[in-house]
Amino acid sequence: MDIRKNIEEMSLNGWPALQTVLYDGWLLRFADGYTKRSNSINAIYGHTLALDDKIKRCEEMYRERDLATVFKITPFSKPKELDNRLDEQGYIMFDHTTVKTASLRDLVEPMNSEAGSVSKVGEAINPKIKIVITTEPTSFWLDAVAVMQGLNEHQRETTRRMMSDQPLRKAFAVLLEDRKPVACGAVVIEQGWAGLYDIVTEPASRGLGYGEQLTRQLLMWAKENGADNAYLLVVTGNVAASRLYDKFGFKYSYDYWYRVKKTTE
C-alpha cells in the first residue's frame, strides 16, 4: 500500500467521527457538524455507481441531518474525475491542507527553550512551566481546548465523545505557565505512527516557545509508547505552524482540500 494512503486512513482514525456510513466505497462521516474532518465524504475505497446520482444521494443524507455536504479531496479520491465534477456542480474549494511526516528516531528530550524545560511529565526544571499529560480527554484538557479553540458547549461535548470513544492509544497534553494553560494538543498512535491533533497556543502567549515545547513533549510521549514516525495536518499558508513543525524535521507528503456546495442564500 502507498504509505500516503495508509497515513490518510490513520488520520481518519485519529480524529474520528461519531458515525460512519460506507456507501459504494465512500466513507460518509458524521459528528453533529463539528469539524469538517469528521463531517465529510471521503471517497477513497472505490466507485461503481453513476457519479451524479451518487453525489445527489450523499447530499440528501447530509441534508437530512441539517449538515452541509462537504467532500474531502485527496490523491486517492475515486473516481479521479470527482474533483472536476464537483467543481462543475458548484462546489467551491476551501481549506487546502498539507500532510507532513517525520521520523522520531533522532527526537531527544529538550535541554533548553524560551519556555523553559520539562524533564518528565509534570516535573518542570523551570518551576513556572509544567506539562500535564493524560491518556483520556479530561475536563481540564477539554476546558483548555474549548477556550483556546473558541468552542461552544456543544462542540466541547462532541470533542469529548469523539476522543473518549477513540480505541487507539492516545495522549492529551496541557502546558501551563504559572498554573495557567497556555498551550494544548493531542497525539494518537497507530501502526507505529503518531498523529498530532489540535495543537494550539493561546493568542497572548504565542511566539514564546510554548507550542514547540508542547509538540516535543507529545512526540516524546509517542516515541516512548512505540511510535517511530509522526504525521500532522497543517493548512497551507499557515507559516507560523509550518515553521514550528520544520524544527522537528517534518517534510511534505501530500495535499488535500475540501469542497462544499455553494449556496444561493
N, C-alpha and C positions, 0 to 999 in steps of 0.2 A: 504494500500500500504506500502511496505517496505520503511521506511524513507530514506534509502540509494538510492533507485531508484528515489524517489522524489527529493533528492539532485542532482542526476545525471541530471534529467530534468531541474532543476533550473540552473545548471551550463551551460547547453546548451543555455538557455535563457539569462543567464548573460553575456556570451561572444558570441554574435550572429554571424550567417553567413549572407552574403548578399543575398543568395538564398538557399532554401532547397527543395529537391525533396524527396517525400515519395514514396519508392519503396518496396512493399511487406513487410511492417513493418520495413524497414531500412530507416534511415534518411541520405540522401546524401547532405552534406553541402559544399557550395562553397563561397569563398570570395577572388577571384582573387589571390589565392595562399598564402595569408598572414595568418600565424599561422596554425598549424596542427589541432587545436581545431575547427577552422572554415572551414577547407578544408578536412574533413574526413568523413568516413562512420560510423554511429552509429547504430549498429544492436540491438536495444532494444525493438522493438514492435511486433515481430512475424516473422514467416517464413513459406512459403508454397511451394515455387518454388524449382526446382532442384538446390542444393547449388553451384555446379561448374558452371552451366550456369548463375546463379545469380551473382557470383563473376566476371565472364567474362563480363557481361553486365555493371557492375559497373566500371570495368577497361576501357571499351570503353567510358563511359560517362566522366571519368576524363581525358582520353587521348584526347578526342575531345576538351577539354579546356586547353590542354598542362599542366596538373597537374599530379603529382604522385598520384597513388592510395594508400590511407592511410586508414587503419581500426583502429578504437578505440575499444579496447577490455576491457570490464568491467565485473563484476559478473553477469550482466543482459543480456549479449550478447546472441542472439538467431540466429541459434541453438547453443547448448552447444559445439558442435564439431567444431565451426567456427575457433577458435584459432589454433587447431591442423591442420585443413585443410589448413589454410593459411600458416602455417609452412611447410607443405608438398609441397606447391606450390612455395616455395622460398621467402616467406615474412619474413623479419627479424624484430625482436622486438627492439624497442627503446623507450626512454623517459618513463621509469617506474615511475609512479606518485602515490602519496598518497593523498587521500582526508581526511581532518581533520575537526572536528566540535568542537564548544564551545558554552557554554551558555553566554549570555551577562548580565545575571541577576546581577552579582556582579561587573560588569565593572564600574570603577569610573574615574573621571577626574584626570589627572596626577598632582601630587604635585611637584615633582622634578625629573629631569633626567639629564643625562650627556649633553643632547642637550638643556637644559632649559625647561621651561614650557609654555604652551599656555592655558590661561583661557577661551577664547572664540575664535571663528573663526576670525582670522585676528587681535586679540588683544594679544600681547605677554607680559608675565611677564619679560622675558629676551628680551630686545628691539632688540637684534640681530636675534632673531628667530621669524618667522611669518609663519602662515599656511594660504593658500588661498584655500577655498572650494567652488566649483560651482556645479550647477546641470546640466550643459551641458559641453561637451568637448570643452573648449575654445581653441583658438590658443595658448594661454600661456601654458595650460596644454599639448596640443599636441606637442608643441615645446620641453617641458621638457621631455616628454616620448620619443620623437624621438631621442634626444641627449643621454639620459641615456640608452635606449634600442638599440641604433645604427640603427634606422630605416631610410630607404631611403624615398624619397618624395612619392613614390607610396604607400609604407607601411603606412606612416603617413596619407595619404588621405584615405586609406582603413579603418584605425582605426577610423577616423572621421566619415566616412559613417556608419560603424557598430554601433558606440556608439551614434551618433546623432539620428539614427532611432530607437534606443532602447526604447521601450514603457514603461519599468518598471521604478520605482523610483530609482534614481542613484545619485552619487556624485563623483566629481573628485577633487583630492587634490594635491597641490604642497607645500612642505615645503621649506622655504627659510632661509638661514643664511647670514646675511649682504646683503640681496636682491638677493642673488644667489640661484637658485633652487638646492637643494641637495638631495631631495627625492620626489617621486610622486607615485600615485596609484589611484585606483578607487574602489567603492563599489556599488553593485546593490542589491536592496531589492525585495524579492518576498515571499509571504505567511509567513511573519514574519521571514524570513531568510535573512541574509546579506552575500553576496558573495564577497570576496576580490579578486581583479584582478590587475595585472601589478604593484605590489608593488616592487619598485626598488630604490636603493640609488646609487648616482653617485660614481664611484670607489674610488676617492680620499677622499670621506667623509664617507666611511664605518667604522664601529666599534666605532662610536661616539654617538650612540643612536638615530640617526635621523629616522631610519627605525621603531624603537619602537614607537617613538612619532607620526609619520605619521599613523601607524597602529592603535594606540589608538584613535587618533582623528577621523579617518574614522569609527571605531567601535562605538565611542560615537555618531557621527552623525547618524549612522544607528539605534542605540538604541533610540535616541530622535525622530526618524522618524518611530518607530513601530517595529523594529526588536528585537526579543527575543533571537535568536540564530545566529550563524555565521558558514560559511564553507569556506574552501580555498583549493587550489590545490598546492602541492609542490613536485618537482621532488625528488624521493627517492635518498638519498645521499647528498642532499643539507643541510649539517649540520648547517650552519650559519642561514639559513632561519628557519629550524625546531627549533633551539634554541630560536629564536625570538618569534615564534608563541607559543612555550611552555609556555612563560611568561603570555600568555593570556588564558591558560587553554585548548588549542586545543588538541584534542585526536584523535587517529586513527579511521577512519570509514571504508574505503575500498581502494583497489588499482585498478589502471587501467594502461594500456600501449598501445602503438601504434604498428602497423605492416605495413611495406612498402615493396613493391616488390623489391627484389634485382636486380639491373641492371647488364648487362654484359658489359657495355661500360667502 
